[in-house]
Amino acid sequence: MILEPDTSPYILLGGENAVRTLVNRFYDLMDSEAQWRSPLREMHPKDLSESKEKLFLFLSGWLGGPDLYVQKFGHPRLRARHASFPVDDQARDQWMACMLRAMQEQEMPPELYEHLQTSLQRTADFMRNR
């Protein structure tokens, strides 16, 4: 995907409201769909409020918007912060399937969807620790 110099995935997606919508839908799906209950949902706390907020903050910067996660928590250190969770192929695949479904339900240009799918898959692969 070729982006104009002043255009980021964050802007193309629709900014803060769109990122919040994506994150909320991701967690709503994860919380309600049986196919993501184990192991993905079981890795998360019962109350998903903090998880939602942290993913929103992270994705804002990761997508090229405000670097909110870094401002609040410092460098994401994704692998270190997830080291206590058993992120295996199944957990990775469930996370990706859930996120892709949330993305499919949100309006975005097909090129952006493909770009995000590739980038998220690369990140999800990096997160495996089992």
C-alpha positions as a printed Julia matrix, in Angstrom:
130×3 Matrix{Float64}:
   0.0     0.0    0.0
   1.43    3.37  -0.99
   0.42    6.2    1.32
   0.6     9.9    0.64
   3.13   11.64   2.9
   0.49   13.16   5.2
  -1.79   10.12   5.25
  -1.56    7.34   7.8
  -3.65    4.22   8.36
  -4.99    6.05  11.43
  -6.38    8.85   9.23
  -7.56    6.48   6.48
  -9.41    4.37   9.05
 -11.2     7.43  10.41
  -9.16    8.58  13.41
  -9.91    8.18  17.09
 -13.58    7.21  16.82
 -12.87    4.55  14.2
 -10.01    3.05  16.22
 -12.21    2.94  19.34
 -15.0     1.31  17.31
 -12.59   -1.32  15.99
 -11.18   -2.09  19.44
 -14.62   -2.26  21.05
 -15.92   -4.58  18.34
 -12.84   -6.8   18.63
 -13.38   -7.25  22.37
 -17.15   -7.63  22.02
 -16.6   -10.45  19.52
 -13.89  -12.07  21.63
 -16.13  -11.93  24.68
 -19.24  -13.31  22.99
 -18.1   -15.85  20.41
 -17.4   -19.41  21.56
 -14.66  -20.0   18.98
 -12.45  -17.42  20.74
 -13.17  -18.47  24.31
 -10.15  -20.72  24.72
  -7.38  -19.81  24.83
  -7.84  -16.18  23.72
 -10.66  -14.96  25.97
  -9.33  -16.94  28.94
  -6.07  -14.95  28.79
  -7.94  -11.73  29.52
  -9.45  -10.44  32.76
 -13.18  -10.74  33.32
 -13.54   -6.96  33.04
 -12.17   -5.99  29.63
 -12.17   -2.21  30.23
  -8.43   -1.9   30.8
  -7.64   -4.26  27.92
  -9.8    -2.18  25.58
  -8.16    1.04  26.65
  -4.63   -0.31  26.29
  -5.29   -1.73  22.82
  -6.86    1.56  21.76
  -3.87    3.51  23.04
  -1.45    1.13  21.36
  -3.25    0.98  18.0
  -3.54    4.77  17.87
   0.23    5.11  17.67
   0.82    1.88  15.75
  -1.52    3.13  13.03
   0.3     6.44  12.77
  -1.9     8.56  15.01
  -1.13   10.02  18.42
   1.42    7.91  20.31
  -0.87    7.62  23.34
   0.43    4.3   24.65
   4.04    5.52  24.73
   2.98    8.75  26.44
   1.2     6.84  29.18
   3.22    3.62  29.6
   6.48    4.05  27.71
   7.73    1.77  24.95
   5.19   -1.0   24.23
   7.73   -3.85  24.56
   5.02   -6.15  23.21
   6.81   -9.46  23.69
   7.93   -8.6   27.23
   4.46   -7.39  28.25
   2.88  -10.57  26.89
   5.56  -12.99  28.13
   3.37  -14.27  30.97
   0.65  -15.32  28.51
   0.96  -18.53  26.5
   0.8   -17.07  23.0
   0.96  -20.09  20.74
  -0.23  -20.62  17.16
  -3.81  -21.15  18.32
  -3.91  -17.95  20.39
  -2.3   -16.01  17.53
  -4.78  -17.4   15.01
  -7.75  -16.66  17.25
  -6.56  -13.09  17.83
  -6.11  -12.58  14.1
  -9.48  -14.12  13.18
 -11.27  -11.97  15.73
  -9.48   -8.79  14.63
 -10.06   -9.52  10.95
 -13.76  -10.01  11.59
 -13.91   -6.72  13.48
 -12.09   -5.06  10.57
 -14.46   -6.6    8.02
 -17.41   -5.06   9.87
 -15.87   -1.61   9.69
 -15.83    0.45   6.53
 -12.36    0.9    5.11
 -10.76    0.9    1.69
  -9.78   -2.61   0.55
  -6.14   -1.52   0.23
  -6.13   -0.42   3.86
  -7.69   -3.72   4.97
  -5.0    -5.67   3.11
  -2.23   -3.46   4.51
  -3.51   -3.86   8.08
  -4.03   -7.59   7.66
  -0.41   -8.05   6.54
   0.98   -5.77   9.26
  -1.12   -7.31  12.03
  -0.19  -10.84  10.92
   3.5    -9.93  11.1
   2.99   -8.5   14.6
   0.91  -11.48  15.73
   3.59  -13.88  14.5
   6.18  -11.91  16.46
   4.1   -12.26  19.64
   4.25  -16.08  19.73
   6.23  -17.31  22.71
   5.28  -21.02  22.82
